[in-house]
Amino acid sequence: MRVSLTPELESWISQKVTSGLYESGSEVIRDSLRLLRERDELRQRMVEDLREELALGVEQLDHGLSRPLTPKLIADVKKAGRKKIGIRAG
């Protein structure tokens, strides 16, 4: 397989090898591809989780398990979401 890289990427790879973090450019590329694969797998899991959540929401709507969308409900949902991801109310 032949791969063409921009001069910027070639320089970046050389810097990684020179720093001693990697033995060769091939190691840098392999590690980069491994991280890309992990990111893609994480993104796919997130999409699957979102689809499950949407399906659950549709099922709940079909069974009449919904509430009117009010400003208070929106504020409560935002507050819960911020708490879940660790953002303090400002």
BELMO-V181309 format. One record per run of one state. SS is the DSSP state (a for helix, b for strand, c for the rest). FROM is the first residue (numbers start at 1). TO is the last residue. If there is no record, write none. Layout:
SS & FROM & TO
SS & FROM & TO
This chain:
c & 1 & 6
a & 7 & 18
c & 19 & 24
a & 25 & 62
c & 63 & 70
a & 71 & 85
c & 86 & 90
